[in-house]
């Protein structure tokens, strides 16, 4: 079978290799992978930024979807022909995430999904929503579930509230879609007027160009009559978190999702304490949350936004495109 591996760090070192088709263990499912979607986490892994000591060679990419080919002799949850989507933290079934669970991340501690066939424990899969293709479903495990966990499970957004989204990456687009489906007003930010028009087309009620309006937090306050927004998923870190704190309402929610502009954030805690801002990390979600998310997808008929689909032999080109930050939504790899 074909598989993508890195034997040393760097996008230029992604290579298609031939490997033996795996055999499922007693509780494992053999999946014919049809699609994978890319995340900035993958770039960090491939470039050696996330874990410079990652054992190599390594199969990257955390999010995939496909069809069950065969099952181990003790598998009871799945059968051949079932359409399934992977869970990022494979041992996080429900409840609070633990350190032990973090040792089971697809594409990190466990091999990634950029192979024609992969074996996964039967409990670490979700049934693909009936209305979604494998290409669409492959966008759900990290970006989609992170947006769901942050806004729905943690922030508990309600109709009539206001959410602020940052940029046009996968998490932010999913957050916009979920907020609108929940009857929530959305203020969207981007550095590009062209992208802001796309965000309006996806349902954003107000848009802010943060290059033209560097004090976008003040504009968000103005657009909410001085109150501030109810929830923000902060994807950039260093350059945005302090302004997110100023933009959120008293007792509002800020989900720390990414570090696109860096991970070190100096801010004055006295600006945070009086505002009672609720700040927490949002790292995807449990399989229980994933099931909740999928049920919502079926009800509201949510369709993931896919910017482009690359063939597996164009994998380096796909990651370079992600690095350019020119995309909107998700970048998908077709493996079928």
N, C-alpha and C positions, 0 to 999 in steps of 0.2 A: 504494500500500500504506500501511497505518497504521504509524506509528513513534512512539516516545516520545522527546522531546528536552527538554533544558534550554537556554534561551537566556541565563539568568542563574542564579546559585546559589540554592538553596533548594527544599525539597520542594514548596512552593506554586507553583513555576515549572515543574513537570513538565507537559508538554502533549502531547496527541495531535495529530500532524500528518500530512499526506499527503506521501508521497515517492515518487519513481519506483522501481519494482522494479529492483534491481541486476542486472547481467549478469555471470556469472562469467568471470574471466580464464582464460588457458590452464591454470594449475594450481589453479584455484579451484573450489569446490563451492557451488552455490546451495542454501541450506537453507530449507525452510518451517518456521519456528520454531513449535513447539507449546507450549512452556513455558519459563519462566525462574525461577530461584530467587534470593532476595535475600540479601545479605551485608552486614555492618556496613561493609565497605569501600565498598559502593555509597553508603551514607549519607554517608561522609566525602567521596566524590567529588561527590555532589549538593550538599552544603552548602559545598563549596569548602575543606574542611579538609585534604584530601589534597594537592591541587595547586591553589592559588589562581590559578595562571596557565594552567590548562587551557583550551585553545582552545574557544570556544563558537560556535555551538550544538554540543551533544554528546549522543550516544545512550548512556545509562548501562546498567549491569548486566552482570556478567561471566559468568554461568552460564546456559547454555541447552541445549535438546535439541529435535530435530525430525526431519524426513524430507528426504532429498536430493531436490530438485526437478529439477535439471539439473547438468551438469558441464562444465568447460572441455575443450577438445579434446586436452589433454595429460594429463588426469587418468587415473591407472591404479588408484587405491586404492578408488574408490567408484563406484557406479552409481545411477541414479534409483531411488527407492524404499527405499534403505538408511536405517535408523534410526541417527542419530548424535548424539553429545554433544560439546560444545565443550571445548577445552583452554584454560585461563586464560592461561598464558604460552606463546604459540603457537609460538615458536621453540625452546622447551626440549624437545627430543626425548629426549635421554638425557645421562648424565654430569653434570658439575658445571655449575650455573647460572652464566652470565656476565653482565656488564653489558650486552652487546649483546642478549642474550636478553630482558632486562627492558624493552626498548623495544617489546615485542610483546604487551603484556598486554591481553586483551579487556576492554573497558569503561574502559580508561585511555588508553594510546597508540592503541589500535585502537577503532573503534566498538563499543558494547555490543550486547546481544542483544535489546533491547526493540523489535523490529520484526517484522513478519509474515514478512519474508525477509531473510536476511543472506548475504554471501559470505565464505567462509573458505578458507584454503589447505588443500589436501587432506591435508597432513601434520599438521594441527593439530586432528584429530578422532579420536574413539574410537567404536567400535561400541557402541551402547547395549545393555546387558545384556538378553538375551531376556526375562527375567522381569519387567523393570521397564517401567513406562509412561514416557512422556516427562516427565510431571510428577515422577515419582520420580527419573529419571535427571538431571534438571536440578539436583538437589541435590548431585551428586557432584563437580564440577570444583574447587571451592575447599574447602568444609567437609569433604566426604568424603575427598578426596585429601590434605588437610592432616593429618587424623587418621591415615590410612593411613601416610603418609610418616613422621610423628613416631613413632608406636608401632611400626610393623613395619619400615620401612626403616632408621630411625635408631636407635631404642631397642632394636630386636630383642627385643621382649618374648617371654617363654616361658611355657608352661603352669606354673601354680603360683605365678607372680609376682603382684605387686600393683600396680595402677595407680590413681592418684587423678585424678578428673575434676572440673572446676570449672563449675558452673552447668548450664543446660539449653539452651544454644545449639547450633547445628548441629555444630560441631567436637566439642563435648563429648559430644553424644549419639552421634555416629558413633564416637568413641573408646570409649564404653561398649560399644556393640554389637560393635566389632571385638575389644576385650579379652575379652569373654565368649565370642566365637566362637573365640578362641585359647586358651581354658581358663585365663584370667587372672582373679584376684580384683579387684573394683572397689570402691573407696571413692569415693562421689560427694558433692559439696558443693552447697548451694544456700541461699538466704536464705529460702526458703518451704517450710514443712512440706508443703503440698499438692503442690508440685513434687517434693519428696523422695519422696513416696509414688509419684508417676509414675516416678521414677528406679528405685525398687525394682521396680515392675512391668516396667520394661525390663531388669532383671537385676542392678541394683546390689546388692552383698553387704552393704555398710555405708553409712550416710548420715550426714552431719554438717550441721546448720544453722549456718552460719558467723556468723549474727547472735547466736544463743543461745550459740554456742561460738566466740567470737572467736579463741581460741587453737586453731584447728582443726588447726594443724600438730602440736601436742602430742597431740591426740586421734588423729591419723593415726599418730603414733609409738606411742601406746598400743595401737592396733588392730593394729599389726604387731610387738607384743612388744618395742618399743623400737628395732627395726631401721630403720624408715622404709620408704616405698614405693619400688618399683623405677623407676617412671616417672610423670611429671606433664606434661600439656600445659597450660601456664599461659596463660590467655586474657585475664587482666585487667591484668597489668603492675604498675603502681605499688603497688596495695594488696595484691598477692598474692605477688609474686616472692620477697621476703625469707622469707616463711613457707613457700613452696615449697622453698626451699633447706634450711630446717630440717626439712621433712617428708620429704625424699628420703633414701634410704639412702646409705651410703658408696659412691661410684662410681656412683650412680644417674643417671638422665637427666631433664633438664628441657627441654622444648621450648617456646621462646618463640613463641607463636602470635598473641596479640592485645594490645591496649592499652585495653581497655574502661574501665579506671579511670585511665588515663594512661600516659605513656611514660617518665617519669623515675623511676628506681628507685635511691635511695641505699641501699647495703648495705655491710656490713663484709666486705672480701675475706678476712679471717682466719676468718670463719665458713664461707667457701666452700672455701678451699684445703685445710684439714684433712679436709673431707668428700669431697674429690675429685669434687665434683658436675660432671657433664658438662652444660653449658648451651649450647644452640645455637638459632639462629632456625630456624623451620620455616615456609617460605613455599610452600605447596602442594607440587608435585612435578613431575617430568618426565613426558613421555608414556609412557616406559617404566614408571615407577612406576604410572601410571594404568592401563596394561594389566594389571599385576600385581594391582592393586586390583579391576579388573573380573573377572578370573579368580576371585578370592576370593569376590566377590559371587555369582557363578554357583555356586560350590561350597557355600557356607554358606547360600545363599538369603537373604542379607541384604535387608531391606526398609527403606529410609529412613523416618525419622519425619517426617511432614508435619503441621504444626500447622494450617495453613489454606491455602486456595487462593482467590486473588482474580482477578477478570477484569481485563483490561488497562485498562479505563476506570476502575478503582478503584486505580490505581497509587499515587497520593498517600496514599490511605487505608492501603494495604499498608505503605508505608514508615513511616507514623506508628505503625502497630501494631508494627513492628519497633523503633521508637524507644522504645516503652513498655516493652519487655523483658518483656512478659507471655506470650510464646509459648514453646513447647517444641519443639525440633527446627528445622524449616525452614518458611519462608513461600514459597509458590510463586505465580507469575503464569501464568494460562492465556492463551495467545495464540492457540490454535487456534480 
